[in-house]
Amino acid sequence: MTVNVTLVLLPFSAEIVTFVFNLIWSSCRYRGFILVLTFLFYTAYHLSRKPISIVKSELHRNCSTAIRPADLNITNNATWCDWQPFDQDNYQTLFGVLDNSFLVAYAIGMFFSGIFGERVSLRYYLSFGMVMSGVFTCLFGLGFYLNIHTLWYYASIQILNGLMQTTGWPAVVACVGNWFGKGKRGFIMGVWNSHTSVGNILGSLIAGVFVSSSWGMSFIVPGLIIASTGVLCFFFLIERPEDVNCAPPHSNTFINSGIYTESQEVEEDHSKAISFLGALRIPGVVEFSLCLLFAKLVSYTFLYWLPLYISNIAHFDAKQAGDMSTLFDVGGILGGILAGLASDYTGGRATTCWVMLILAAPMLFLYNYIGQSSLGTTIGMLLLCGGLVNGPYALITTAVSADLGTHECLRGNSRALSTVTAIIDGTGSIGAALGPLFAGLISHSGWNNVFYMLISADVLACLLLSRLVYKEIRGWCGHIPRARGFKEI
């Protein structure tokens, strides 16, 4: 009798094993596909933001070193090669207006973007945002060919582009959070978050190709790239594992007669989006948001002003300065991966950020004083500063946001992920707006004062994480139960 029962069950067991294998293999393939796809999406977002920092040194040049055309009728030998209205003595303030037109719009729009992202299709939302970002990026470049010399035109384009760019971050983090659980989330997202630096590098290199001949193409080419990526998103993005019958990473799954089903917890997961105030009450959201404000202040000051700083201090031309500035982003890739690995191994997201931020302060001081003494020193300091500055920024905007957006106090409602991400990145974007603005105002008194501002911001970011770091250390010492992520906070 036992033999007969076994013979009957063998085919059924084989079907179950085959189904489970196919389910796992299908899920792995889709997760890899989504990771690559969202990587390309946000690479395109950052690629389209970078040209303005490269073109600045072309809009206002040192005309005494430029070759003047013989047939050019000029009235001012000092500004004949500059692009009006940036030929004035207050050109750094005007560049600050352009930066902050984008960044202030981005910061304000980000707080609303997460709310929209949880209530509309992520595929439609991302596609629309990327196509429109491409349109406005191209319109900025068309100013060169249409011979537009009014500040309001370029500032208006920056405002509209800033609003469109807010569609990206909450949506891609929510999508990745839907597909990946908390296991090794820091490492996975540390590698994935290199899209920020890869986008900056590609944006710098693409803009550098055209900047000295026709700077309008430095915007038009990236604009066409992000618009094309938006079309790719429309046709290929899969928002959730359930859409293709794959197991969600945060749910319990069952195999019942060869049919995949979800637990009731997952069904509740999509029932109700969290409110703005409800997201703020999640433990750790306020501290990390304020920390990111100062961390992003430092990162975005480098993003928008580093090529001009290198050009002024090391006397490189626009293309050389842009190419050299990419080393900062290469260091950022390594720093983001290292931060993810360290936080996964220790279970201490806050402590990892704190250590990197405290080390970044003296490195910024050294870069300002000895960073241009030789080519080797410049390369080494840019890589080191990029890693220490962008490591915490990358960790907070990815793994930390995903952890808090799926915090245990939410009881399985991961629809908070987009709102939490928007709050954290939106608060950080306030710092991203303030950093370039302050740099434009302070740089008149010398670059030393700009670096003192950046060092002060790093120290403040560390102080804001002190309570969370204290709790993590107590957990390691056995005073409170240690838990990975933020369950102990």
N, C-alpha and C positions, 0 to 999 in steps of 0.2 A: 504493500500500500504506500509506504514511504517513497519507494522508488517511482511509483506512478505519479505521485504528487510532485516530486522533483522534476520529472520529465515534463509535466504540464507547465510548471512554473518557469522552466528554463527559457523558453521563447519569450515569455512575458518579461522576465528579468532582463533579457538581452535588449528588448525594446526600450525598457526604462534606461538602461545604461547608455544605449545609443542616443536616446532623446536628451539625457543629461549632458552627454559629451557634445552633442550638436548645440545645445543651449549655451554651454560654457564657451565653446569655440566661436559661436555666432556673437555672443556678448563681447568677447575679447576683440574680435575683428571690428565690431561697431565702435567700441570704446577707443581703439587706436585710430580709427577713421575720424571720430569726433575730435579727438585730441589734436590731430594734424589739421583738421579743418578750422577749428577755432584758433589754433596757432596762426594760420594764414590770415584769418580775419583781423586779429588784433595787430599782427605785423603790419597789415595794410593801414590800419588806423594810425599807428605811430609813424609809419613811413610818410604819410601825408602831412603830419605835423612838423616834421623836421626841417623842410626847406627854408622856412623863415629865418632860422638861426644861421644857415649857410649864406643866405642872400644878403643879410645885414651888412656884411663887410664889403659887398659889391654896391649896395645902395649908397653907402658913404665910404669913399675910398681916400687914400692919400694921393691926391692928383699930381703932386710934384714928382712922383715916381712913375706915373703912367705916360705912355706914348701918346702925344696929342696929334690927331689928324691934321694934315697941312691945310685943308680947306675949311677947318672949323673956325667960325667967327665967335670969339669968346670975349666976355667982359670981366671975368673973374678967374684968375689963374689957379686959385686955391680950390675951387669947387666945380670946375668945368666938367669933370667926369662923374659927378654925383647925380643921383636921380632925385629930382624935386618931388616932394618937399623935404627930403632927408639931406639936403645940402646945407642946412642951417647949423649953427653952432649947438643948438639944443637937440641934435639928431638922436642922442641917446634917450632923451625923454620921449621923443616921437616913436622910437622903437619900443619903448616901454608901453606906450599907448596901444600899439599893435598887439604886443604880447598880452596885455591885460584885457583888451577887447575880447580876445579868444578865451583867456583863462577865467575871467569873471563870469562870462556867459556859460562856460563849461561848469564852473562851480555851482552856479545857481541852478542850471538845468539838471545837474546830476541828482539833486534831491528829489526832483520830480520823475526823473528817468526810471528809477527803480520801481516806483509805483506803477508806471505804465508797463514796465517790463514784466510785472507779475500778472497783469490783467489782459495783455494781448499776446498774440503768437510771437515767440522769440524769433522765429524764422522771418516773418514779415517785418518785425521791428528792426532787426539787424540789417536786412536787405535794404529797407528804406533809408536807414541811417547811413549806410556805406555809399549808396548811390548819390544821396544828397551831399554828403561830405566831399565826394569826388567832384560834383558840380561846382561847389563853392571854392574848392582848391583850384580848379581850372580857371574860375573867374578871377581869382587873385592874379594868376599868371597872365591872363589876358590883358591886365593893366599895362604890361610892357608893350604889347603889340598895338593896343589902342591908344598908347601914349597918354595914359591917365596920370595926373600929378596932384591929385587932391587926397588929403589924408582921410577924409570921411569915407571915401570909396573903399579903401583898403581896411579901415577899421570896421565898417559895416559888414564886409565879407568875413572878417575874423569873428565877429559876433555870431553871425548865422552859422558859420562852420563850427564854432564852439558848441552851439546848441545841438547840432547834428551829431557831433562826436560823442555826446553823452549817451547815445544809444548803445555804444560798444561795450563798455566794461561790465555794467551790471548784467547784461544779456549773456556775454560769453562765460562769465563766472557762474551764473545760474545754470547754464547749459552743461558746463563741466561738472558742477556740483551735482547735477542730476545723474550723471553717468559714473562718478567715482565716489567711493566711500572714504572713510577717514584713514584707512590703512595706508601708510607711507604717503599721505596726502602732501606733506611738506616737500618731499623729494619730487613727486610727480609734478606738483604745481611749480616747484622751483625750476625744473627743467622747462616746463610749459611756459612759464612767465618770461623766459628769455626772448619771447616774441617782442617784448618792449624794446630791448636792446638791439635785437636783430632788425626791427623796424627802423630804429634810429640810425643804425649803421647803413642800411640800404638807402634810407632817405638822404643821408649825408652824401653817400657816394653818387647817387643818381643826380641830386641837386648840384654836386660839384662838377659833374660832366658839362653842364650847361651854364653854370653861374657866370663865367667870365665872358661868354659870347652872347648869350641871350637868356637872361635869368628868368624870363617868363616860362620857359620850358622846364625849369627846375620845379615849378608848381604843376604844370599841365600834365607831365608824365606821371608823377605820383597820383594826381587826381584821377587820371584814366585807370590806373592800377586799382585804386580802392573802389571805384565804381564797378569795374569788372569783377572784383571779388564779391561785391554785393549781389551781382547776378548769380555767381556761383553759390552763394548762400541760399538764395531763393530756391534753387533747384535741388540742393543736396543736404541741407542741414536737417538733422533728426534731433528734435528737442529732448525727448525722453526715451529711456530704454523700453518703456511700456508700448511706445508707438510701433516697435518692431518685435514685440513679444520677447524682449530680453528682461532679465531679472534686475530690478532696481537695486543698487548697492546698499541702500539703507533699509530694505524691507526683508521680511521673512518670506521665503518662497516655498511652495509645496509642489510635489509632482503627484497628481491624482489621476490615475488611469491615462497617463500620457498627456495630460493637459496642464499647462502652466497657469497657476493662479496666484493672486497677491493676497497678502494679509489685509485685514480691515484697516490697519494703521495706514497703509499706503493710499487707500481710497480716501481717507480723511485728509491725507497730505495735500490734495488738490481742492479742498472744499472752500477754504477761506484764506485770503491774503492777509498778512499782518498789518497793523496800523503803524504809522510813523513813530508814535510815542511808545507803542508796544515794542518796536524794534530797539528803541533807545534803552528800554528797561532790561534788555538782555545783558547779563553780567559781562563786562569787558568791552562792550561796544563803545562807550564814551571814552575810556582811557586810550584804546587803540586809535579811535578817530582823531583825538587831539594829538596823539603822538605822530600820526601820519601827517597831520597838518604841518608840523615842523620838519619831518623827514622829507616830505614832498617839496617843501620850500627849498631845501638844499638841492634836491635832485633836479627840479625844474629850472633853477637858476643856472645850473650847469648846462642843462638841455638848451636853453635859449641864449646864454651868454658865453659859453666856453669857446666857440670858434672865434668870436670877436676878441676875447681876452688873449687867446693864443696869437691872433693876428697882431694885436697891439703890443704885446710883451715880447714875443719871439720874432715879430716882423715877417710873418709868413703871408703869402697872398691868400685870397679867399679859398681857393681849392685846397691848398696845402693845409690851412688851418682846419678846414672841414674834415679832411682825411685824418688829421692828427686827433681831432676830437672824438673819432669813433673808438679810440682806445679806451676811453672812459666807459663806453657802452660794452666793450668786450669784457672789461673788468666787472661790469654789472651782471653779465651773464654768469660768470663764475661765482660772484657773490650771492646771487639768488639761489643757485644750486647748492652752494655751501650752507646757506642759511636754512634751506629746506632739509638737508641731511642732518644738520646739527639739531634742529628742532624736533625732527622725527625720533632721533636717537635719544635725546634727553627728555622729550615730552614737554619742554619749556619754550613755548613760542616767545613769550615776553622776555625771558632771560637772553635768548639768542639775539633778539633785536637790541636789547640793552647793551650787550657786550660789543656788538658791531658799531653801534652809534657812539659809544664812549671811545672806541679806538679811532673812529673817523675824525674826531675833533683835532687831535694832534697831527694826523696825516694831512688834513686840509691846511693847517698852519705851515707844515713843512713844504707842501706843494707850492704854496704861494712864494716861499722864500728861496727854495732851491730847485723847484720843479723845472725851470727853464735853463739851468746851468749847463746841461749837456743833453744830447739826444737820448742817450740811454737812461738818464735820470728822468727825463720827461715821460718816456714810455713807461718806466717802472712806476712812477708816481701816479700817472693817469690810470693805470690798471688797478693799483692798490686803492686809490680813492674811489674809483668807480665801483669796486667790489664792496667796500665798506659803506658807501652812501646808498647804493641801490639794493644791497642785500636785505636790510630791514624793510625798505619800501616794498620790495617784491614779496616778501613773506607776509606782510600785513594785508596787502591787497589781494592775495590769493588764498593761501592756506588758512590764515587767521580769519579772513572774511567768510570762507566756506565753513570753518569750524563754528563760528558764532551764528551763522545763518542756519545751521542745523543743530543748534545747542539743545541739550536734553530738556531744558525748560519749555521748549516749544512743543514737546510731546509728538514729535514726528511731522509737524507742519513745516516742511522745508520750503514752502512758498515764501518764507521770510528771507530766503537767500538773496534774492534780487534787491529787496529793500535794504537789508543790512549792508550789502556790498555798496549800494548807492550812498548810504549814510557815511560809511567809512571813507569811500573814495571822494565823495562830495566835500566832506570836511577837509580831507587832504588837499583837494583842489583849491580850497581857499588859500592854503599855504603856497600852492603852485602859482596862484595869481599874485600873491604878495611878494614872493621871492624875486621874480624878474622885475617887478615894479620897484622894489627897494634897490635892486642892483642898478637899475637905470638912474635912480636919483642919487645914490651914494657914490657911483663910479666917478662922478665929477670931482670928488675929493680924493680919489685914488683907489686902486684896486685892493689895497690892504684893508680898507674899511669894509669892502664887500666881503672879504674872507672872514673878518671878525664877526660880521652878521651871520654868516653861515655856521661858524663855530658855535656861536651863542644858540642858534636854532637847534643844533645837534644836542647840546647840553640840556636844553628845555625838553626835547623829545625824550631823553633819558629819564628826567625827573618825573615826567607824566606816567612812565611805566613802573615807577618804584613800587607801588602797592601790589601790582600783579607779580613783579619779580620777587618781592618778599614772600608772597603766598606760595610761589613755585619752590622757592628755596626751603621753606618750612615743610612743604610736601616731601622734598628729597630727604630732609633730615628726620622724617617720620613723625612730625608733630600733627600732621593731618594726612588722611589717606591720599596717596598720590594717584592721579589719573591723567591719562593722555588728553591733550586738548585743553578744554576749559571747564570740565565738569567740577573741578575743585574750587572755582573762583566764585 
